[in-house]
Amino acid sequence: MASTVVPGSGHLALRRRRTGGLILGTVVAIVVGLAAVVLLARRSTLLQNLLSTTTLTVIAVALVVAGIAWIAQVARTYALARPRGMPLGRKILGTGTAALLCLTVAVPFGYGVELMNSQRGLLNSLFQGGGTSAAEALGKPRLNVLLLGSDAGDDRTGTRTDTMMVASIDTRSGRTTLFSLPRNIQRAEFPPGSPAAEEFPDGFHDPSQPLSGDYLLNAIYAYAEQHPEIAPSGPTSSPGINLLQSSIAYMTGLPLDYYLEVNMAGFSSMIDAVGGVTVNVGPEPIPVGGVTAFGRHVTPDRYISPGVQTLGGEDALWFARSRRDGTDYQRMGRQRCLIQAVISQTTATELISRFQSIAAVTRDNVATDMPQQVLPALAVLADEGFRLESVAFDPSLPDPNSSTGYFVTADPDVSYMREVVRNAIADPAPEPAPGTAPALAAPTAQPSPSTESSRSSSASASPTPDPAAALPQSVEESCASTGAADVPAGGEPGTSQDPSATGSSGVSGSDQVDGLRPDQN
C-alpha cells in the first residue's frame, strides 16, 4: 500500500534502504523539477508547449514510462514482502490486492496519456492549415479571422452563414475588434475583375427578384456551392468559403488570413461540453421556437427566463438564434456577447476536466484553415487577456454619406465600411497624463467607426449623427443594454448602457427586407 502512495517507501519499510532511497529520491527530484517549471515558467510558455504536438508526444511517452515504473515497483514491493509458504487463499487475496493497487496507479497515467493523444489528434485533424502560412502570419501586426456560424438543418434549403464576424487581432497587444455583418446585407460587392464581380457588376442581387432572400450576404456561401465557377480557387477547397471570404475582405478592406466555421446545429453540444454558460438574458424572456419553417408565427414552445441565467446548450443556441419578438440586430448583439461569455468563463481546469467531450464535439462541428503553428502565439495573447471591442454594420451605425444618416444594409456604402474599419483598428489615443484634463475630440469630416454606442436619443434630436462620438466600445459595455452581458465571477452583469444594440434606433424602411423565402426569416 505504501509503495502505491509514495514510490520507494515500501522498500524502505522492508529495510532495503539503498533501493528505496534511490526510488524515493528520483520521485522527489521529478516532483520538485515539475513544480519549479510550473511555478517559474511563464504561463504563456506552458500554453505554447501544450499546443505543440511534439511536446504532447514527449509528455505521453513520459507518462507511459512513469506509469510502468510505478507499477513495477509496486509489484516488486509485494513480491519482497510476501511471506514464503503463504496459504493459497491468502496468496490469491494478496495477489489480487496488489493487482488492484497496480490498476489504481495505471488509471491516472492512462487518462493522462489519453488526454495528450486527444489533444494531439484534435490539433492534427482540425488545424491542418491552408490559409496564411504560419511564418507570414506570425510576422504580421494584425491577424484577421473570419468567424462564421453556418445554419444548416432539416427545415432549411442548403447552408447559409447567418452569423458573420471578422475578428481583427492586434498581435502586439491582443486588442481585438469584432466586426459584425448582418445576414441581410444586400448588393454585397466582390473584388473588381473577379468572375463574381463580372457576374454581379452592381453587387450580389437579381434584378428580377429584388426582394429575394437568395441574394443576401448570408446566401453567398450557398450560391457559390451551386456555381463554383465564379468562386476563387483558394484558399480553401470550399467555393462557398472562398467567395464569401473574398466579398467580406473586399468590403471591409481587411485581408482575411483564416476562417473559423462553427456548425450551429452542433453548437448546443459545444456549450454542454464546456458545462454551460452564464449570461444576463435581459428584462424580457427569450422565446424558444415560435416561428415555423415557413415563417408563420405560432405559440413558442417555452421561454428562457429573464435575468442572469446559466444556460445549457439548447437554451444557449436559442439565445443566439431566436428571431421571434426581436430583430436581426438584437440577435447579432446576443451572439457577440455569448462569444465573450464563453471565452471569459471557461477556465483551464474546466477545459482539462471536460477535454474529451469538448474535443469530440469540436472535431464534428468546427472547421478552419488555421495552421497549428499559429496557435501558441494566439494562446500567449489570450493568456495576457484579449480586449474585445465591437463594431456592427447595422442601421444604428452613423453614416453621414447616407440620406438617412445611418448605415443602410439594403445598399451598403463599401468605401465608408472600409473607413469605419480603418478607424476602428487604428491605435487608440494615449492616456492623458495624471491630473490633465482629457482633450476634446476635434470636429472632423472623417467619421469614426461606431459600435453599439448610445444613439437612439441623439437620432431623434439631430438629423446628423456625431461621428466623433462613434468609437468602439468593449463587448462587455455593449452587452449590458442588450441584456446579454457577460457575467463576471461575482455574478453581476455589466452596467453601461447600449440602446443601439437593440436595433431600435435608426432603422429605416429600406433596411427591412420583405418577401423573403420563408426559411430565410
Legacy VTK file of the C-alpha trace (Angstrom):
# vtk DataFile Version 3.0
C-alpha trace
ASCII
DATASET POLYDATA
POINTS 521 float
0.000 0.000 0.000
2.793 2.432 0.928
4.505 1.960 -2.439
1.279 2.822 -4.211
1.077 6.210 -2.479
4.782 7.069 -2.230
7.102 5.068 -4.513
10.093 3.668 -2.655
8.504 3.852 0.791
7.685 0.130 0.713
11.324 -0.736 0.051
12.410 1.480 2.943
9.909 -0.259 5.234
11.474 -3.587 4.233
14.907 -2.160 5.159
16.063 -2.043 1.577
17.349 1.464 2.110
19.571 1.759 -0.937
16.883 0.771 -3.468
14.120 2.585 -1.592
16.211 5.738 -1.250
17.052 5.709 -4.952
13.384 5.321 -5.969
12.132 7.909 -3.495
14.922 10.360 -4.357
14.164 10.055 -8.071
10.462 10.705 -7.472
11.169 13.722 -5.238
13.572 15.159 -7.822
10.971 14.781 -10.586
8.224 16.356 -8.461
10.451 19.270 -7.427
11.533 19.795 -11.042
7.957 19.820 -12.317
6.892 22.184 -9.525
9.737 24.540 -10.426
8.728 24.503 -14.077
5.081 25.220 -13.251
5.894 27.957 -10.719
8.778 29.650 -12.511
7.894 29.285 -16.179
5.581 31.822 -17.735
2.051 30.605 -18.265
2.364 31.572 -21.895
5.350 29.226 -22.236
3.357 26.376 -20.717
0.440 27.094 -23.053
2.749 27.153 -26.049
4.114 23.728 -25.162
0.654 22.265 -24.600
-0.226 23.352 -28.146
2.801 21.597 -29.648
2.186 18.092 -30.965
5.872 17.257 -30.386
5.660 18.270 -26.733
2.416 16.362 -26.304
4.052 13.227 -27.727
7.006 13.568 -25.339
4.660 14.020 -22.377
2.603 10.972 -23.410
5.735 8.796 -23.677
6.989 10.090 -20.323
3.637 9.234 -18.713
3.780 5.692 -20.113
7.330 5.181 -18.807
6.482 6.674 -15.399
3.347 4.572 -15.103
5.154 1.342 -15.938
7.963 2.153 -13.477
5.493 2.952 -10.692
3.535 -0.268 -11.289
6.767 -2.272 -11.426
7.939 -1.012 -8.044
4.518 -1.786 -6.510
4.705 -5.342 -7.854
8.311 -5.696 -6.699
7.458 -4.457 -3.218
4.671 -7.030 -2.944
6.977 -9.813 -4.133
9.571 -8.870 -1.494
7.018 -8.517 1.307
5.072 -11.726 0.626
5.977 -14.400 3.208
7.141 -17.783 1.999
4.762 -20.660 2.487
1.684 -18.390 2.385
-1.559 -20.415 2.161
-3.108 -20.475 -1.300
-6.170 -18.481 -0.244
-4.125 -15.641 1.237
-1.775 -15.778 -1.730
-4.705 -15.255 -4.127
-6.063 -12.448 -1.940
-2.670 -10.759 -1.726
-2.017 -11.052 -5.440
-5.483 -9.655 -6.198
-4.901 -6.730 -3.847
-1.544 -5.968 -5.471
-3.139 -6.101 -8.906
-5.850 -3.712 -7.742
-3.196 -1.318 -6.429
-1.368 -1.514 -9.758
-4.620 -0.711 -11.538
-5.133 2.268 -9.219
-1.760 3.599 -10.346
-2.413 2.825 -14.028
-5.741 4.683 -14.282
-4.488 8.292 -13.819
-1.460 7.665 -16.014
-3.662 6.104 -18.674
-6.045 9.053 -18.508
-3.132 11.462 -18.899
-1.862 9.589 -21.961
-5.351 9.564 -23.468
-5.675 13.302 -22.803
-2.381 14.013 -24.566
-3.366 11.830 -27.514
-6.791 13.501 -27.758
-5.196 16.938 -27.758
-2.700 15.808 -30.394
-5.465 14.268 -32.502
-7.558 17.441 -32.282
-4.636 19.615 -33.371
-3.797 17.307 -36.265
-7.376 16.898 -37.506
-8.620 20.467 -37.060
-5.618 22.728 -37.628
-4.301 21.451 -40.930
-3.536 24.880 -42.383
-4.325 26.164 -45.847
-4.681 29.851 -45.038
-1.867 32.326 -44.479
1.373 30.489 -43.741
2.443 30.443 -40.106
5.731 32.193 -40.893
3.920 35.074 -42.583
1.136 35.254 -40.000
3.487 35.392 -37.012
5.257 38.393 -38.536
2.111 40.446 -39.179
0.945 43.286 -36.906
-2.667 42.080 -37.241
-4.382 38.755 -37.823
-7.852 38.835 -39.372
-10.065 35.808 -38.819
-13.481 35.323 -40.429
-15.882 33.788 -37.875
-18.868 32.000 -39.384
-21.900 30.330 -37.883
-23.388 28.089 -40.548
-27.060 27.272 -40.243
-27.973 24.002 -41.936
-30.877 21.820 -40.877
-33.761 19.634 -41.946
-36.049 22.665 -42.212
-33.632 24.658 -44.386
-32.536 24.526 -48.009
-28.758 24.486 -48.335
-26.286 26.062 -45.935
-26.368 29.726 -45.003
-23.945 31.692 -42.863
-26.345 33.547 -40.599
-23.532 34.624 -38.267
-20.634 36.512 -39.855
-17.940 38.389 -37.949
-14.375 39.408 -38.618
-12.047 39.322 -35.618
-9.124 41.676 -36.233
-6.428 40.884 -33.661
-3.527 43.169 -32.804
-0.673 40.684 -32.427
1.208 43.018 -30.096
-1.448 43.939 -27.554
-4.228 41.403 -28.094
-6.698 44.234 -28.705
-9.373 42.616 -30.836
-12.199 44.241 -32.746
-15.194 42.173 -33.814
-16.813 43.491 -36.996
-20.341 42.077 -37.265
-22.014 41.878 -40.651
-25.792 41.366 -40.732
-27.061 38.422 -42.735
-29.451 40.759 -44.619
-26.813 42.966 -46.270
-27.870 43.333 -49.911
-25.785 44.017 -53.020
-22.605 42.638 -51.457
-19.655 43.533 -53.654
-16.795 41.418 -54.963
-13.196 42.314 -55.924
-13.104 44.138 -59.276
-12.119 41.903 -62.165
-13.132 38.718 -60.406
-15.642 36.328 -62.038
-18.164 37.164 -59.310
-17.806 40.916 -59.946
-18.358 40.337 -63.665
-21.419 38.221 -62.885
-22.755 40.839 -60.429
-21.408 44.246 -61.515
-23.966 46.041 -59.316
-23.486 43.806 -56.317
-24.914 40.430 -55.345
-28.560 40.624 -56.413
-31.001 39.531 -59.101
-32.917 42.431 -60.724
-35.784 40.068 -61.484
-36.029 39.143 -57.788
-35.167 42.375 -55.943
-36.540 41.124 -52.604
-35.328 37.544 -52.796
-33.557 36.190 -49.755
-31.381 34.156 -52.116
-29.245 37.262 -52.695
-28.454 38.416 -49.167
-24.943 38.249 -47.738
-25.738 35.028 -45.901
-26.647 33.336 -49.209
-23.264 33.870 -50.911
-21.930 30.621 -49.470
-24.798 28.533 -50.848
-24.738 30.338 -54.221
-21.026 29.606 -54.693
-21.528 25.954 -53.812
-24.088 25.796 -56.648
-21.975 27.921 -59.031
-18.348 27.122 -58.144
-17.086 28.603 -61.414
-17.467 32.171 -60.071
-15.616 31.480 -56.800
-11.872 31.904 -56.289
-9.892 28.663 -56.375
-8.476 29.232 -52.891
-7.550 29.463 -50.130
-9.809 26.526 -49.203
-11.402 23.656 -51.101
-14.873 25.118 -50.440
-16.188 27.504 -53.150
-18.668 28.882 -50.623
-15.997 29.856 -48.102
-13.747 31.274 -50.817
-16.399 33.517 -52.384
-17.749 34.745 -49.058
-14.229 35.443 -47.842
-13.410 37.441 -50.976
-16.571 39.547 -50.635
-16.134 40.336 -46.942
-12.416 41.039 -47.379
-13.171 43.448 -50.224
-15.966 45.284 -48.406
-14.057 45.668 -45.129
-10.637 46.234 -46.674
-9.184 43.591 -44.341
-7.086 40.795 -45.845
-8.520 37.670 -44.221
-5.874 35.259 -43.006
-8.103 32.455 -41.766
-11.679 31.384 -41.296
-13.322 29.534 -38.413
-16.707 27.973 -39.142
-18.983 26.567 -36.441
-21.940 24.426 -37.375
-24.771 25.923 -35.335
-26.579 22.577 -35.350
-23.811 21.269 -33.091
-23.388 24.499 -31.135
-25.584 23.301 -28.283
-23.364 20.250 -27.820
-20.314 22.506 -27.607
-21.913 24.609 -24.857
-22.886 21.456 -22.967
-19.310 20.202 -23.349
-17.918 23.257 -21.522
-20.537 22.981 -18.774
-22.960 25.700 -19.860
-22.630 29.479 -19.929
-23.954 32.229 -17.660
-25.440 35.334 -19.294
-27.857 38.107 -18.468
-30.848 37.277 -20.663
-32.220 40.787 -20.118
-35.522 42.160 -18.876
-37.665 40.219 -21.343
-37.905 36.436 -21.802
-36.445 34.939 -24.991
-38.882 32.753 -26.994
-37.825 29.214 -27.814
-39.371 28.370 -31.176
-42.440 30.288 -32.221
-41.602 30.610 -35.941
-42.339 27.765 -38.348
-40.145 26.711 -41.269
-42.484 28.776 -43.495
-42.139 31.951 -41.417
-45.525 31.779 -39.659
-45.602 32.893 -36.037
-47.025 30.355 -33.608
-47.017 29.981 -29.854
-43.411 29.461 -28.655
-42.581 26.099 -27.124
-41.368 27.863 -23.997
-39.352 30.897 -22.912
-35.874 31.464 -21.492
-36.422 33.347 -18.243
-35.143 36.928 -17.993
-32.259 37.978 -15.785
-28.979 36.222 -15.061
-29.260 32.588 -16.141
-26.905 29.666 -16.610
-27.868 28.224 -19.971
-27.355 24.706 -21.231
-26.563 24.053 -24.845
-30.095 24.117 -26.258
-31.059 27.326 -24.466
-27.748 28.983 -25.412
-28.459 28.126 -29.043
-31.904 29.717 -28.857
-30.468 32.724 -27.020
-28.151 33.224 -30.003
-30.655 32.372 -32.760
-34.128 33.417 -31.628
-35.748 35.871 -34.060
-39.213 35.860 -32.544
-40.162 39.189 -30.878
-36.862 40.813 -31.881
-34.633 41.953 -34.718
-31.604 40.557 -36.515
-29.540 43.248 -34.827
-30.587 42.180 -31.348
-29.659 38.647 -32.310
-26.231 39.807 -33.533
-25.648 41.553 -30.209
-26.572 38.437 -28.260
-24.178 36.356 -30.374
-21.255 38.692 -29.710
-21.975 38.647 -26.005
-22.298 34.880 -25.952
-18.826 34.586 -27.502
-17.450 36.894 -24.812
-19.170 34.904 -22.054
-17.836 31.554 -23.265
-14.280 32.932 -23.575
-14.277 34.595 -20.157
-16.000 31.830 -18.193
-14.231 28.712 -19.465
-11.320 28.040 -17.115
-8.258 25.904 -17.779
-9.442 23.416 -15.138
-12.795 23.012 -16.879
-11.093 22.567 -20.230
-8.898 19.781 -18.861
-11.681 18.013 -16.980
-14.037 18.149 -19.959
-11.474 17.955 -22.717
-12.528 14.598 -24.127
-16.110 15.694 -24.762
-15.014 19.143 -25.951
-12.573 17.594 -28.432
-15.157 15.153 -29.785
-17.748 17.886 -30.354
-15.197 20.307 -31.813
-13.992 17.801 -34.411
-17.535 17.309 -35.680
-18.697 20.936 -35.674
-15.719 23.217 -36.318
-13.686 23.784 -39.491
-10.747 26.132 -40.011
-7.709 26.668 -42.236
-5.547 27.959 -39.381
-2.212 26.107 -39.031
-1.091 24.614 -35.718
1.982 26.819 -35.587
-0.130 29.962 -35.087
-1.917 28.619 -32.015
0.885 29.191 -29.476
1.096 32.881 -30.384
-2.662 33.257 -30.035
-2.503 31.386 -26.709
0.007 33.925 -25.417
-2.305 36.788 -26.364
-5.285 35.025 -24.798
-3.344 34.434 -21.595
-2.409 38.091 -21.410
-6.055 38.981 -21.978
-7.924 39.762 -25.183
-9.535 43.188 -25.058
-12.659 42.756 -27.164
-14.314 45.674 -28.928
-17.249 45.546 -31.282
-18.423 47.307 -34.424
-21.730 46.372 -36.059
-22.580 47.286 -39.647
-26.247 47.714 -38.847
-28.754 50.591 -39.090
-27.528 52.053 -35.786
-24.134 52.851 -37.343
-23.886 56.581 -38.195
-23.163 57.177 -41.866
-23.041 60.856 -42.886
-22.940 59.777 -46.537
-26.387 58.184 -46.276
-29.651 60.046 -46.798
-30.908 58.565 -43.508
-27.761 59.473 -41.590
-27.194 55.819 -40.785
-25.775 52.747 -42.471
-28.228 51.191 -44.935
-27.904 47.419 -45.208
-30.018 47.407 -48.388
-27.378 49.463 -50.212
-24.080 49.307 -48.281
-21.518 52.058 -48.777
-18.361 49.984 -49.201
-15.950 52.926 -49.102
-17.496 54.017 -45.804
-17.293 50.446 -44.429
-13.565 50.472 -45.113
-13.191 53.849 -43.446
-15.013 52.562 -40.379
-12.694 49.559 -40.214
-9.547 51.669 -40.597
-10.592 53.983 -37.786
-11.665 51.131 -35.519
-8.340 49.280 -35.704
-6.190 52.405 -35.512
-4.052 52.624 -32.409
-6.062 54.207 -29.571
-5.086 57.655 -28.355
-2.582 57.645 -25.455
-3.959 58.004 -21.945
-3.842 61.632 -20.652
-1.169 62.401 -18.082
-2.325 62.270 -14.432
-4.047 65.477 -13.413
-4.525 66.574 -17.012
-7.979 67.194 -18.379
-8.668 64.961 -21.380
-8.679 66.756 -24.711
-11.983 67.043 -26.501
-12.337 65.413 -29.867
-11.950 67.962 -32.628
-14.706 68.158 -35.230
-13.814 66.184 -38.309
-15.349 65.399 -41.647
-13.991 61.884 -41.432
-16.388 59.834 -39.334
-15.050 57.412 -36.776
-16.485 53.922 -36.542
-19.500 53.133 -34.465
-20.206 50.206 -32.364
-23.068 49.716 -30.053
-22.840 53.252 -28.601
-25.883 55.166 -27.402
-27.582 56.753 -30.398
-31.342 56.369 -30.193
-31.869 59.644 -28.355
-29.425 61.613 -30.493
-31.050 60.268 -33.652
-34.321 61.971 -32.812
-32.660 65.169 -31.621
-30.384 65.698 -34.611
-30.635 64.501 -38.204
-26.846 64.119 -38.482
-25.064 61.713 -36.137
-21.999 62.920 -34.309
-19.120 60.949 -35.846
-16.727 61.979 -33.069
-18.825 60.006 -30.578
-18.886 56.871 -32.694
-15.982 54.978 -31.156
-15.509 51.270 -30.489
-16.648 50.056 -27.091
-15.760 46.919 -25.231
-18.042 43.956 -25.728
-18.837 43.973 -22.003
-20.121 47.556 -22.256
-22.120 46.933 -25.395
-23.617 43.725 -23.982
-25.048 45.405 -20.921
-28.026 47.067 -22.538
-28.883 44.132 -24.768
-29.439 42.031 -21.679
-26.695 39.732 -22.914
-23.998 40.985 -20.609
-21.075 38.817 -19.825
-21.408 37.840 -16.172
-18.118 38.084 -14.283
-17.047 35.847 -11.455
-19.096 37.842 -8.943
-22.248 37.072 -10.904
-23.114 40.728 -11.626
-23.722 41.788 -15.220
-22.191 44.915 -16.688
-23.791 48.301 -16.126
-23.012 50.513 -19.119
-25.808 51.414 -21.491
-26.099 50.474 -25.139
-29.530 51.289 -26.538
-28.487 50.976 -30.138
-27.573 47.327 -29.820
-31.251 46.563 -29.545
-31.617 47.592 -33.151
-34.315 50.112 -32.258
-32.550 53.245 -33.433
-32.051 54.467 -36.954
-33.813 51.546 -38.645
-35.062 52.734 -41.986
-37.632 51.095 -44.132
-35.025 50.280 -46.712
-33.315 48.004 -44.220
-36.322 45.774 -43.785
-36.295 43.016 -46.385
-39.786 41.794 -47.196
-40.795 38.936 -49.393
-38.020 36.609 -48.326
-38.328 32.884 -48.669
-40.000 31.622 -45.500
-36.956 29.672 -44.373
-34.820 32.826 -44.650
-36.712 34.602 -41.890
LINES 1 522
521 0 1 2 3 4 5 6 7 8 9 10 11 12 13 14 15 16 17 18 19 20 21 22 23 24 25 26 27 28 29 30 31 32 33 34 35 36 37 38 39 40 41 42 43 44 45 46 47 48 49 50 51 52 53 54 55 56 57 58 59 60 61 62 63 64 65 66 67 68 69 70 71 72 73 74 75 76 77 78 79 80 81 82 83 84 85 86 87 88 89 90 91 92 93 94 95 96 97 98 99 100 101 102 103 104 105 106 107 108 109 110 111 112 113 114 115 116 117 118 119 120 121 122 123 124 125 126 127 128 129 130 131 132 133 134 135 136 137 138 139 140 141 142 143 144 145 146 147 148 149 150 151 152 153 154 155 156 157 158 159 160 161 162 163 164 165 166 167 168 169 170 171 172 173 174 175 176 177 178 179 180 181 182 183 184 185 186 187 188 189 190 191 192 193 194 195 196 197 198 199 200 201 202 203 204 205 206 207 208 209 210 211 212 213 214 215 216 217 218 219 220 221 222 223 224 225 226 227 228 229 230 231 232 233 234 235 236 237 238 239 240 241 242 243 244 245 246 247 248 249 250 251 252 253 254 255 256 257 258 259 260 261 262 263 264 265 266 267 268 269 270 271 272 273 274 275 276 277 278 279 280 281 282 283 284 285 286 287 288 289 290 291 292 293 294 295 296 297 298 299 300 301 302 303 304 305 306 307 308 309 310 311 312 313 314 315 316 317 318 319 320 321 322 323 324 325 326 327 328 329 330 331 332 333 334 335 336 337 338 339 340 341 342 343 344 345 346 347 348 349 350 351 352 353 354 355 356 357 358 359 360 361 362 363 364 365 366 367 368 369 370 371 372 373 374 375 376 377 378 379 380 381 382 383 384 385 386 387 388 389 390 391 392 393 394 395 396 397 398 399 400 401 402 403 404 405 406 407 408 409 410 411 412 413 414 415 416 417 418 419 420 421 422 423 424 425 426 427 428 429 430 431 432 433 434 435 436 437 438 439 440 441 442 443 444 445 446 447 448 449 450 451 452 453 454 455 456 457 458 459 460 461 462 463 464 465 466 467 468 469 470 471 472 473 474 475 476 477 478 479 480 481 482 483 484 485 486 487 488 489 490 491 492 493 494 495 496 497 498 499 500 501 502 503 504 505 506 507 508 509 510 511 512 513 514 515 516 517 518 519 520
